[in-house]
Amino acid sequence: MPAPLFKRFAPPTLATAKQSSPPAATPKSKKKSKTTEVVAAPAEAQEDVVMEDVPAETPRSSKKSKKRKSEVIEEQDEKNEEVSKKHKAVFSKFEKASKLAEARKDQDETEDDIEQPEEELHDLKPMPQPAPVPEPEFAPTFSTLPSWLAQPIIVEAAKTTPFEELGTQPYYVKRLEKLGFTNALAVQTALLPMLHNGFEQHLGDICVSAKTGSGKTMAYLLPIIEALKDQAAPMLSAVVVVPSRQLVNQALQVAEELCAGTKIKVGTALGNIPLATEQKELVKLRAQYNPAKAKQLHAKASQQLETGFVERSGMLEDLMSMPRDHIPRYDSGVDILICTPGRLVEHIEHTTGFLLKSVRWLVIDEADQLLNQNFQGWASVLMNALYSDTPPEFMNAQERLRERENGSIWSVALPARRQLTKIVLSATMEKDLTKLGTLKLRRPKLVVVQGESVQDQPLQSEENVFELPSTLDEYAAPVNDGANKPLHLLHALLNYVFAGIKSFSNQESSDSDSADSDSSSEDESEAEGHVSIASHISRVLIFTKSTESASRLSHLLSELEPSFKKYMKTMTRASTADAARKLLKSFNTGDVKILIASDAASRGLDIPSITHVINYDMPTSITSYVHRVGRTARAGKPGQALTLFSKTEAAWFWKQIAAGDNVRRGDKKVIRMDWKERDVTGDGRKKVYRAALKQLEGAVKGSTDTAE
């Protein structure tokens, strides 16, 4: 039976399609055939492609295969309808959104045309926050200064206490009353209990920062003299070191007043007398019988003579003047030594038998100046002499016993070694730890005396802060370029210091004798109702920058105002100790009214009767200014200070001294005094001044010619 015809038209299966596929062509022909097939394929061909996945069947199942084709087409139509429905839904949503956007846009345009009030925003305010916590003030737990410097003992300057309540012995209470002292001042109230034996005694060193004129000298001398009053034999027990001869004389005067009626001996060591003279006064040489020791010393001396190395000005030299089997012994000639640092170093190094083994008090007054200048390295030399062991040949019986029994059970029964107390005083306490370290302070305490109006301000800063007396009034006057400065000084003396006296500077009769003119002028002034300078209560201390300037100013003032010549003196470094003491005594009693001094006298002069201080030459530092003006307004008395400044000195004076933070003067200020030039140079004073300058020039040239 022949094969059915429809088999020839049946769609080829997958296998037949692979067999009947044409041969592989080049990439170009293949790409081209694909595109042509996609574009030109009819619908029937698509159906054929769909049916290629269907396997070939027998003729009996041809009806089922057709039915499947229709089902497939229906399913595809259903899928297409579902896809089209989804697209329509998306498109409808897009149309709705676009319509809403257009409507919103139209609404916004209409709203922009109509002015509407601003809408209030709600729920946009910041949330309530807790109150900010204030930051605490920075209080460092550390300090660049040790605790004893950073936290001193503060004492009010106005505090006074009767001497009886401070443990002062009745004998000295009566003695002080005779001298005019009934109550102790602030620095004395603080120091006396710390230096007296008792519960309040401080077993250590004491530093004191107190303004000038506060009574520091008596504060340390009184307890020392009280403790030495019953001492049997002279023994160097206290050494007081001060920077100048004037201060030595001042401290000596106070010590002699307190030691009157006792056996205490006070000595001085200055550079104005030969060293050998002072050696005999400070150290007493005597002969002591000791054959064994004498034999050893003679053997040592013989050995030195053989070797050629012979000691000069030592014990072996004094041995030659001793009797047979005797050795030299050295005793102290004073109980209290007041000295300058340079001469003290000379005695330590060159005076045989001058030992500091028994010193119980070491007082360093005006410590800032002493530590800054450090004469001959005096601090190191002094500390070595205080703490070094006593040479064997100079030991006494007690020291030899202590050395022999050292370390044994009997050493506990021996008397304790001396207790050394250092007292460091200054108006401007030094805070340089390097300089203070040279003093080898032990358990120190700092006492600061300050006014009530000043807030508590411990020494925590590195810069020094100075406090002026509350009874001091400060003034300043300009002198332009300084060409007529002596005339400005004369104007201040006549109109402010010695107000009420008659000026005789414009008198033309200068050929007469000065003594006759002075007496006649005083008689005339008294007849006219004027006060003479002799009976005036004012006393003025004028400071210059050098000795030459002081001498020149003294000469000019004598020529400008002859009435001043009798009551005006000059004190400089060249003045001897005796001359300076007599001069200060005359100035204190009122025989001298005008004292012209260089900076050497600005430290430590304790003359309560000084009413005025004039800085003729500008001080070189704030410290120098404080010490200068501190010569007045002492011990609660009123005083005035005047500073003459030129144009070049004005800025420094007003910024650093008048308005600076380093000088504390309470509520007071420096008052500026402006004088008219005609008042200063009028009444013929300028003519007299020029004549005085020519006379001074001739005197200087004459002195130089004679010197040549």
Order of alpha helices (4+ residues) and beta strands (2+ residues): alpha-alpha-alpha-alpha-alpha-alpha-beta-beta-alpha-beta-alpha-beta-alpha-beta-alpha-beta-alpha-beta-alpha-alpha-beta-beta-alpha-beta-alpha-alpha-alpha-beta-alpha-beta-beta-beta-alpha-alpha-beta-alpha-beta-alpha-beta-beta-alpha-beta-alpha-beta-beta-alpha-alpha
